[in-house]
Amino acid sequence: MAFKHTVFEKWLEDNEEYLLPPVCNKLLHGGQLKVMFVGGKKVVEQGKHRDIIIKQGEAFLLPPRIPHSPQRPPNSLGLVIERERLQGELDAMQWC
């Protein structure tokens, strides 16, 4: 097995076009854990939108099945890690 490291500054520079609207995300690593860069989160709680401000150096764990709309301020990135779906497990979009 070959091990590989990523120099984030170079990776971000090479993938900058994907981190701009309208796409705003890019997969860094696929597999059992998917690792991608995106923006912050706008969460819908009890039918009302709520901003979750994630400051530099902070982490936010979004519980499963929570409607959200990723947004990000200029010149910012978020790192998202999610597990691979199990065989037979459905992944879906939910419109609010």
N, C-alpha and C positions, 0 to 999 in steps of 0.2 A: 504494500500500500504506500503510495506516495503522499507525503504530507505537504501541505501548501499553506502559506501565510498570505495575508492580504495587507497591503499598505493602504489604509483607508483614504489618506489624502489623495493618492494617485487614483484609487478606484473611484472616488467621488468626482475627481476631475474628468476621468474617462467617461463617466455616466451622468454627467451634469444635465444633459438634455432630457433624461427620463425623470429627473427630480423637479422639473418645472411643469406648471399647468399645461395641458389638462391631465397629464399622466400622474405626476407627483409620487411615483414609487418605482423601485427597482429591486428585483430579487438579487441578493448577494450570494445566497447559498440555498439549494434545494435538497431535500432528503427527508429524514425523519423529523428534523426541525427545519422549518423554513425561516430564513433570516432576510429581512428586507429593510430598506430605508423608506420612510414616509414622513408625513407631517403629524401634527397633534391630533386630538380627538374632540369632536363635538358629540355629546351623548344625549339620547332622548330618554328621559325618565318620566314615567306616568304621563306620557303624551306631551311633555314640555322639553324643549331643547335646553341643554345646560353645557356651558363651556367648561372644559377641564384644562386648566393652564398647567403645562408641564415645563418647568424651568430647567435651565442647563444644569446637568448633574443629577437630576431627579429621574425616578422611574415611576411608571403608572401601570398597574395591572388591570386590564379591562376584563371583567367577568364574562363568561360565555353567554351567547345569545342576547347581548345588549346592543340595540341599534346604535350605530355611530356613523358620523360623517367626518372623516379626517380632514382637518384644515391645518394650515401652518402659517406662521408669520414669515415675512421675507427673511431670507438668509438663515433659515433654521431647518433642522432635520430631526426625525425621530427614528429610532431603531425598533423594529417589530420582530418578535420571534413567536412563531406559532407552530404547533405540532401538526404532523401529517395526519390526515383523516384516516380512520380505521376502515377496512374493507366493509362495505355495506353501510357505512355512516354517511349521512347526507350533509352536504355543505350547501347553504342556500343564501340568497339575498332576501332581505326583508325590507319592504317599503313602508315608511311611516307617514 
